[in-house]
């Protein structure tokens, strides 16, 4: 399963710098609007600390983390849904992502221009969110017109359900509310999934701050309160200037550099794990002497379907699986866990839990 995270925000809020920090790539991150035109795409490993603890126990040759795809999408501006600032093109790039990382500038720096000339994080948030809402509104209106024409000659109940759903969406969007704030069922999502609606996607806000205002940021409290009250979304604070300096500092000794990079990785993993949680994903592991590897699957998905990501034969010829929880594996080890009855045998309708170590028995 591949998960794609997309960085969005106004021009010059730090999206490309965050992309560079996350991917260790060196794409242009200049101090002028629309420095990024085509989306930059990078692969980012999720350094789950559990992997390395498992590796020490089983003495594996390799550790393979989950890899996610990160997309740096060019800055949006007012009227992007009408094509301003190449907006339509950029909105299409957002539609291809699973999770939106909304970068918000929360620092003053006269050397870094703001596209609207003033640092107002809440106003910046509203500009972006309104453009995403208007883009979805246009999609819903167009789809509704098309379905009403079809419905004149068709009695398909699925079409009627979609028409009712679209009317509900339009009513919600016209009140400037994102669709993710609706209580939708799994069936609802499947019904409109083909529309790739942007405001149905989970959103995580990244507050880009600087070390000068680490303990006295005049924007922080008000912005966080607004996001949690109005948007009901997760918030992560990062000090991007410090992170960037660490990665570019060639004078740090190896131990200091490793320690500081580890702090960066923990912060970045916090962002991605929030994304996994918002997508209802859990992490499980396979552990042996050749490799320890992390995998992701949808929560409450039958195990015989989940292990297809390891190998299609595991799903096709699934007989049973042996499961040890991560906590038991760390506490007792592999052999001792079995002796103490901590390993359980499960059938094909078992739901994998976060942290499960999985051994599959299959035959094809």
One Martini backbone bead per residue (centre of mass of N, CA, C, O) as a GRO file, in nm:
protein
  364
    1UNK     BB    1   0.093   0.038   0.026
    2UNK     BB    2   0.047   0.369  -0.088
    3UNK     BB    3   0.144   0.687   0.051
    4UNK     BB    4   0.029   1.031   0.000
    5UNK     BB    5   0.184   1.343   0.059
    6UNK     BB    6   0.073   1.694   0.064
    7UNK     BB    7   0.204   2.013   0.011
    8UNK     BB    8   0.047   2.308   0.137
    9UNK     BB    9   0.012   2.662   0.042
   10UNK     BB   10   0.146   2.936   0.031
   11UNK     BB   11   0.370   3.119  -0.079
   12UNK     BB   12   0.652   3.122   0.125
   13UNK     BB   13   0.612   2.897   0.388
   14UNK     BB   14   0.814   2.616   0.344
   15UNK     BB   15   0.764   2.362   0.164
   16UNK     BB   16   1.043   2.309   0.020
   17UNK     BB   17   1.207   2.289   0.281
   18UNK     BB   18   1.057   2.052   0.400
   19UNK     BB   19   1.114   1.863   0.168
   20UNK     BB   20   1.423   1.865   0.204
   21UNK     BB   21   1.428   1.757   0.495
   22UNK     BB   22   1.271   1.489   0.441
   23UNK     BB   23   1.443   1.391   0.164
   24UNK     BB   24   1.738   1.520   0.113
   25UNK     BB   25   1.693   1.718  -0.094
   26UNK     BB   26   1.767   1.994  -0.360
   27UNK     BB   27   1.543   2.193  -0.405
   28UNK     BB   28   1.412   2.475  -0.480
   29UNK     BB   29   1.405   2.762  -0.217
   30UNK     BB   30   1.293   3.050  -0.284
   31UNK     BB   31   1.231   3.419  -0.246
   32UNK     BB   32   0.961   3.342  -0.438
   33UNK     BB   33   0.697   3.310  -0.614
   34UNK     BB   34   0.675   3.011  -0.778
   35UNK     BB   35   0.930   2.828  -0.760
   36UNK     BB   36   0.713   2.614  -0.780
   37UNK     BB   37   0.558   2.425  -1.039
   38UNK     BB   38   0.633   2.150  -1.034
   39UNK     BB   39   0.604   1.872  -0.871
   40UNK     BB   40   0.768   1.738  -0.604
   41UNK     BB   41   0.915   1.406  -0.563
   42UNK     BB   42   0.942   1.190  -0.270
   43UNK     BB   43   1.109   0.959  -0.062
   44UNK     BB   44   1.007   0.845   0.276
   45UNK     BB   45   1.122   0.724   0.565
   46UNK     BB   46   0.996   0.547   0.851
   47UNK     BB   47   1.146   0.576   1.174
   48UNK     BB   48   1.071   0.314   1.349
   49UNK     BB   49   1.185   0.218   1.655
   50UNK     BB   50   1.077  -0.079   1.657
   51UNK     BB   51   1.257  -0.200   1.439
   52UNK     BB   52   1.535  -0.187   1.597
   53UNK     BB   53   1.447  -0.363   1.838
   54UNK     BB   54   1.383  -0.616   1.673
   55UNK     BB   55   1.663  -0.649   1.539
   56UNK     BB   56   1.821  -0.712   1.804
   57UNK     BB   57   1.671  -0.982   1.865
   58UNK     BB   58   1.700  -1.130   1.560
   59UNK     BB   59   1.953  -1.044   1.398
   60UNK     BB   60   1.929  -0.873   1.144
   61UNK     BB   61   2.042  -0.760   0.831
   62UNK     BB   62   1.764  -0.596   0.790
   63UNK     BB   63   1.595  -0.269   0.759
   64UNK     BB   64   1.244  -0.199   0.667
   65UNK     BB   65   1.069   0.063   0.600
   66UNK     BB   66   0.838   0.276   0.548
   67UNK     BB   67   0.724   0.426   0.240
   68UNK     BB   68   0.670   0.752   0.137
   69UNK     BB   69   0.502   1.003  -0.047
   70UNK     BB   70   0.620   1.329  -0.144
   71UNK     BB   71   0.448   1.643  -0.223
   72UNK     BB   72   0.539   1.947  -0.382
   73UNK     BB   73   0.315   2.205  -0.395
   74UNK     BB   74   0.233   2.473  -0.524
   75UNK     BB   75   0.126   2.773  -0.455
   76UNK     BB   76  -0.156   2.916  -0.338
   77UNK     BB   77  -0.428   3.135  -0.429
   78UNK     BB   78  -0.643   3.345  -0.496
   79UNK     BB   79  -0.844   3.193  -0.730
   80UNK     BB   80  -0.741   2.902  -0.805
   81UNK     BB   81  -1.017   2.774  -0.912
   82UNK     BB   82  -0.979   2.989  -1.174
   83UNK     BB   83  -0.640   2.984  -1.226
   84UNK     BB   84  -0.477   3.124  -1.035
   85UNK     BB   85  -0.152   3.054  -1.036
   86UNK     BB   86  -0.214   2.773  -1.168
   87UNK     BB   87  -0.440   2.635  -0.988
   88UNK     BB   88  -0.567   2.389  -1.137
   89UNK     BB   89  -0.307   2.228  -1.152
   90UNK     BB   90  -0.259   2.211  -0.839
   91UNK     BB   91  -0.530   2.079  -0.758
   92UNK     BB   92  -0.474   1.812  -0.905
   93UNK     BB   93  -0.236   1.726  -0.724
   94UNK     BB   94  -0.402   1.701  -0.461
   95UNK     BB   95  -0.598   1.470  -0.557
   96UNK     BB   96  -0.348   1.248  -0.548
   97UNK     BB   97  -0.371   1.251  -0.247
   98UNK     BB   98  -0.424   1.142   0.098
   99UNK     BB   99  -0.260   1.378   0.248
  100UNK     BB  100  -0.270   1.700   0.400
  101UNK     BB  101  -0.008   1.947   0.427
  102UNK     BB  102  -0.051   2.246   0.606
  103UNK     BB  103   0.136   2.527   0.560
  104UNK     BB  104   0.223   2.768   0.822
  105UNK     BB  105   0.311   3.090   0.882
  106UNK     BB  106   0.486   3.179   1.219
  107UNK     BB  107   0.681   3.427   1.112
  108UNK     BB  108   0.924   3.679   1.123
  109UNK     BB  109   1.080   3.807   0.807
  110UNK     BB  110   1.210   4.050   0.603
  111UNK     BB  111   1.362   3.836   0.399
  112UNK     BB  112   1.065   3.709   0.381
  113UNK     BB  113   0.819   3.702   0.178
  114UNK     BB  114   0.477   3.803   0.147
  115UNK     BB  115   0.223   3.790  -0.077
  116UNK     BB  116   0.038   4.002   0.129
  117UNK     BB  117   0.251   4.166   0.338
  118UNK     BB  118   0.134   3.978   0.588
  119UNK     BB  119   0.123   3.824   0.905
  120UNK     BB  120  -0.166   3.586   0.880
  121UNK     BB  121  -0.243   3.276   0.954
  122UNK     BB  122  -0.557   3.265   0.948
  123UNK     BB  123  -0.589   3.394   0.672
  124UNK     BB  124  -0.422   3.184   0.519
  125UNK     BB  125  -0.600   2.943   0.583
  126UNK     BB  126  -0.862   3.057   0.454
  127UNK     BB  127  -0.760   3.078   0.166
  128UNK     BB  128  -0.703   2.780   0.116
  129UNK     BB  129  -0.974   2.650   0.210
  130UNK     BB  130  -1.155   2.803   0.010
  131UNK     BB  131  -1.030   2.690  -0.252
  132UNK     BB  132  -1.101   2.393  -0.189
  133UNK     BB  133  -1.405   2.433  -0.164
  134UNK     BB  134  -1.456   2.557  -0.450
  135UNK     BB  135  -1.350   2.316  -0.606
  136UNK     BB  136  -1.562   2.112  -0.497
  137UNK     BB  137  -1.816   2.266  -0.579
  138UNK     BB  138  -1.773   2.243  -0.882
  139UNK     BB  139  -1.773   1.934  -0.899
  140UNK     BB  140  -2.058   1.890  -0.776
  141UNK     BB  141  -2.221   2.053  -0.979
  142UNK     BB  142  -2.135   1.902  -1.238
  143UNK     BB  143  -2.230   1.621  -1.144
  144UNK     BB  144  -2.529   1.690  -1.093
  145UNK     BB  145  -2.604   1.771  -1.380
  146UNK     BB  146  -2.536   1.497  -1.508
  147UNK     BB  147  -2.725   1.314  -1.328
  148UNK     BB  148  -2.998   1.450  -1.395
  149UNK     BB  149  -2.995   1.363  -1.692
  150UNK     BB  150  -2.982   1.057  -1.640
  151UNK     BB  151  -3.237   1.035  -1.442
  152UNK     BB  152  -3.460   1.066  -1.665
  153UNK     BB  153  -3.372   0.746  -1.779
  154UNK     BB  154  -3.309   0.646  -1.475
  155UNK     BB  155  -3.347   0.402  -1.185
  156UNK     BB  156  -3.089   0.414  -1.036
  157UNK     BB  157  -3.012   0.408  -0.702
  158UNK     BB  158  -2.718   0.513  -0.706
  159UNK     BB  159  -2.780   0.784  -0.839
  160UNK     BB  160  -2.978   0.887  -0.625
  161UNK     BB  161  -2.774   0.881  -0.392
  162UNK     BB  162  -2.569   1.077  -0.519
  163UNK     BB  163  -2.756   1.319  -0.541
  164UNK     BB  164  -2.809   1.349  -0.237
  165UNK     BB  165  -2.511   1.380  -0.160
  166UNK     BB  166  -2.448   1.634  -0.330
  167UNK     BB  167  -2.652   1.820  -0.193
  168UNK     BB  168  -2.520   1.799   0.082
  169UNK     BB  169  -2.242   1.907  -0.001
  170UNK     BB  170  -2.326   2.183  -0.116
  171UNK     BB  171  -2.449   2.292   0.144
  172UNK     BB  172  -2.182   2.275   0.306
  173UNK     BB  173  -1.989   2.439   0.118
  174UNK     BB  174  -2.167   2.708   0.115
  175UNK     BB  175  -2.068   2.729   0.436
  176UNK     BB  176  -1.755   2.689   0.444
  177UNK     BB  177  -1.724   2.364   0.458
  178UNK     BB  178  -1.568   2.088   0.505
  179UNK     BB  179  -1.626   1.751   0.436
  180UNK     BB  180  -1.474   1.624   0.689
  181UNK     BB  181  -1.711   1.736   0.894
  182UNK     BB  182  -1.862   1.498   0.811
  183UNK     BB  183  -2.067   1.213   0.877
  184UNK     BB  184  -1.936   0.942   0.720
  185UNK     BB  185  -1.962   0.660   0.555
  186UNK     BB  186  -1.826   0.411   0.379
  187UNK     BB  187  -2.043   0.424   0.157
  188UNK     BB  188  -2.010   0.724   0.094
  189UNK     BB  189  -1.719   0.712  -0.003
  190UNK     BB  190  -1.761   0.512  -0.240
  191UNK     BB  191  -1.969   0.691  -0.397
  192UNK     BB  192  -1.737   0.956  -0.421
  193UNK     BB  193  -1.439   0.869  -0.489
  194UNK     BB  194  -1.423   0.948  -0.804
  195UNK     BB  195  -1.404   1.275  -0.742
  196UNK     BB  196  -1.165   1.369  -0.562
  197UNK     BB  197  -1.214   1.520  -0.298
  198UNK     BB  198  -1.034   1.736  -0.106
  199UNK     BB  199  -1.213   1.789   0.173
  200UNK     BB  200  -1.198   1.469   0.249
  201UNK     BB  201  -0.921   1.497   0.328
  202UNK     BB  202  -0.683   1.478   0.535
  203UNK     BB  203  -0.556   1.729   0.777
  204UNK     BB  204  -0.233   1.879   0.846
  205UNK     BB  205  -0.084   2.112   1.054
  206UNK     BB  206   0.205   2.322   0.984
  207UNK     BB  207   0.402   2.510   1.195
  208UNK     BB  208   0.616   2.762   1.088
  209UNK     BB  209   0.892   2.825   1.278
  210UNK     BB  210   1.128   2.996   1.492
  211UNK     BB  211   1.381   3.021   1.727
  212UNK     BB  212   1.327   3.320   1.813
  213UNK     BB  213   1.004   3.218   1.883
  214UNK     BB  214   0.992   2.962   2.073
  215UNK     BB  215   0.883   3.128   2.358
  216UNK     BB  216   0.748   3.392   2.172
  217UNK     BB  217   0.471   3.340   1.993
  218UNK     BB  218   0.215   3.544   1.866
  219UNK     BB  219   0.062   3.304   1.684
  220UNK     BB  220   0.026   3.025   1.813
  221UNK     BB  221  -0.229   3.013   1.999
  222UNK     BB  222  -0.441   3.130   1.800
  223UNK     BB  223  -0.397   2.921   1.574
  224UNK     BB  224  -0.454   2.660   1.732
  225UNK     BB  225  -0.739   2.736   1.825
  226UNK     BB  226  -0.856   2.764   1.542
  227UNK     BB  227  -0.800   2.480   1.432
  228UNK     BB  228  -0.952   2.321   1.662
  229UNK     BB  229  -1.226   2.476   1.626
  230UNK     BB  230  -1.273   2.496   1.302
  231UNK     BB  231  -1.108   2.218   1.190
  232UNK     BB  232  -1.043   1.969   1.360
  233UNK     BB  233  -0.714   1.940   1.377
  234UNK     BB  234  -0.398   1.866   1.344
  235UNK     BB  235  -0.088   1.978   1.515
  236UNK     BB  236   0.244   2.091   1.404
  237UNK     BB  237   0.554   2.190   1.528
  238UNK     BB  238   0.818   2.373   1.357
  239UNK     BB  239   1.185   2.437   1.323
  240UNK     BB  240   1.313   2.487   1.024
  241UNK     BB  241   1.579   2.643   1.052
  242UNK     BB  242   1.714   2.436   1.240
  243UNK     BB  243   1.691   2.183   1.068
  244UNK     BB  244   1.848   2.292   0.822
  245UNK     BB  245   2.116   2.353   0.970
  246UNK     BB  246   2.183   2.067   1.060
  247UNK     BB  247   2.200   1.938   0.768
  248UNK     BB  248   2.434   2.169   0.679
  249UNK     BB  249   2.630   2.088   0.914
  250UNK     BB  250   2.979   1.994   0.888
  251UNK     BB  251   3.094   2.047   1.205
  252UNK     BB  252   2.959   1.823   1.328
  253UNK     BB  253   2.972   1.567   1.508
  254UNK     BB  254   2.853   1.253   1.487
  255UNK     BB  255   2.692   1.240   1.756
  256UNK     BB  256   2.543   1.511   1.730
  257UNK     BB  257   2.417   1.461   1.455
  258UNK     BB  258   2.259   1.207   1.529
  259UNK     BB  259   2.091   1.331   1.757
  260UNK     BB  260   1.958   1.562   1.585
  261UNK     BB  261   1.837   1.382   1.362
  262UNK     BB  262   1.657   1.220   1.554
  263UNK     BB  263   1.474   1.457   1.630
  264UNK     BB  264   1.373   1.508   1.346
  265UNK     BB  265   1.252   1.226   1.291
  266UNK     BB  266   1.043   1.237   1.519
  267UNK     BB  267   0.884   1.478   1.406
  268UNK     BB  268   0.821   1.356   1.127
  269UNK     BB  269   0.679   1.100   1.233
  270UNK     BB  270   0.446   1.245   1.364
  271UNK     BB  271   0.316   1.333   1.101
  272UNK     BB  272   0.279   1.048   0.967
  273UNK     BB  273   0.119   0.909   1.199
  274UNK     BB  274  -0.119   1.100   1.178
  275UNK     BB  275  -0.186   1.017   0.890
  276UNK     BB  276  -0.243   0.718   0.946
  277UNK     BB  277  -0.469   0.768   1.148
  278UNK     BB  278  -0.657   0.929   0.948
  279UNK     BB  279  -0.658   0.652   0.753
  280UNK     BB  280  -0.681   0.393   0.926
  281UNK     BB  281  -0.386   0.288   1.007
  282UNK     BB  282  -0.159   0.011   1.049
  283UNK     BB  283   0.123  -0.144   1.203
  284UNK     BB  284   0.330  -0.412   1.089
  285UNK     BB  285   0.537  -0.718   1.128
  286UNK     BB  286   0.840  -0.866   1.010
  287UNK     BB  287   1.060  -1.127   1.165
  288UNK     BB  288   1.407  -1.193   1.085
  289UNK     BB  289   1.733  -1.261   0.994
  290UNK     BB  290   1.712  -1.108   0.718
  291UNK     BB  291   1.446  -0.932   0.818
  292UNK     BB  292   1.297  -0.619   0.910
  293UNK     BB  293   0.946  -0.524   0.864
  294UNK     BB  294   0.725  -0.276   0.756
  295UNK     BB  295   0.361  -0.241   0.759
  296UNK     BB  296   0.047  -0.156   0.601
  297UNK     BB  297  -0.301  -0.127   0.716
  298UNK     BB  298  -0.626  -0.153   0.747
  299UNK     BB  299  -0.838  -0.117   0.972
  300UNK     BB  300  -1.042  -0.387   0.990
  301UNK     BB  301  -0.877  -0.598   0.822
  302UNK     BB  302  -0.832  -0.883   0.700
  303UNK     BB  303  -0.548  -1.071   0.708
  304UNK     BB  304  -0.560  -1.203   0.419
  305UNK     BB  305  -0.552  -0.912   0.292
  306UNK     BB  306  -0.307  -0.769   0.431
  307UNK     BB  307  -0.074  -0.986   0.329
  308UNK     BB  308  -0.057  -0.904   0.025
  309UNK     BB  309   0.184  -0.697   0.055
  310UNK     BB  310   0.396  -0.920   0.080
  311UNK     BB  311   0.215  -1.154  -0.075
  312UNK     BB  312  -0.016  -1.295  -0.278
  313UNK     BB  313   0.007  -1.590  -0.164
  314UNK     BB  314  -0.078  -1.526   0.130
  315UNK     BB  315  -0.374  -1.471   0.046
  316UNK     BB  316  -0.451  -1.712  -0.142
  317UNK     BB  317  -0.306  -1.945   0.077
  318UNK     BB  318  -0.438  -1.905   0.341
  319UNK     BB  319  -0.450  -2.053   0.671
  320UNK     BB  320  -0.258  -1.908   0.891
  321UNK     BB  321  -0.154  -1.727   1.195
  322UNK     BB  322   0.112  -1.581   1.384
  323UNK     BB  323   0.093  -1.388   1.695
  324UNK     BB  324   0.283  -1.104   1.822
  325UNK     BB  325   0.324  -0.867   2.027
  326UNK     BB  326   0.541  -0.621   2.067
  327UNK     BB  327   0.559  -0.617   2.380
  328UNK     BB  328   0.617  -0.924   2.410
  329UNK     BB  329   0.866  -0.942   2.227
  330UNK     BB  330   1.042  -0.743   2.395
  331UNK     BB  331   1.013  -0.887   2.676
  332UNK     BB  332   1.062  -1.216   2.570
  333UNK     BB  333   1.076  -1.284   2.290
  334UNK     BB  334   1.037  -1.534   2.075
  335UNK     BB  335   1.066  -1.809   2.232
  336UNK     BB  336   0.938  -1.717   2.506
  337UNK     BB  337   0.660  -1.641   2.395
  338UNK     BB  338   0.584  -1.930   2.320
  339UNK     BB  339   0.617  -2.066   2.601
  340UNK     BB  340   0.405  -1.843   2.739
  341UNK     BB  341   0.163  -1.797   2.525
  342UNK     BB  342   0.193  -1.522   2.334
  343UNK     BB  343   0.121  -1.692   2.100
  344UNK     BB  344  -0.117  -1.670   1.834
  345UNK     BB  345  -0.372  -1.834   1.658
  346UNK     BB  346  -0.511  -1.737   1.338
  347UNK     BB  347  -0.745  -1.648   1.119
  348UNK     BB  348  -0.869  -1.482   0.833
  349UNK     BB  349  -1.062  -1.286   1.046
  350UNK     BB  350  -0.838  -1.128   1.149
  351UNK     BB  351  -0.730  -0.832   1.314
  352UNK     BB  352  -0.490  -0.619   1.284
  353UNK     BB  353  -0.260  -0.484   1.504
  354UNK     BB  354  -0.073  -0.258   1.631
  355UNK     BB  355   0.247  -0.429   1.632
  356UNK     BB  356   0.230  -0.682   1.495
  357UNK     BB  357   0.368  -1.003   1.469
  358UNK     BB  358   0.397  -1.187   1.157
  359UNK     BB  359   0.307  -1.534   1.072
  360UNK     BB  360   0.269  -1.713   0.772
  361UNK     BB  361   0.045  -1.967   0.664
  362UNK     BB  362   0.076  -2.139   0.343
  363UNK     BB  363  -0.095  -2.256   0.027
  364UNK     BB  364  -0.050  -2.317  -0.351
   0.00000   0.00000   0.00000
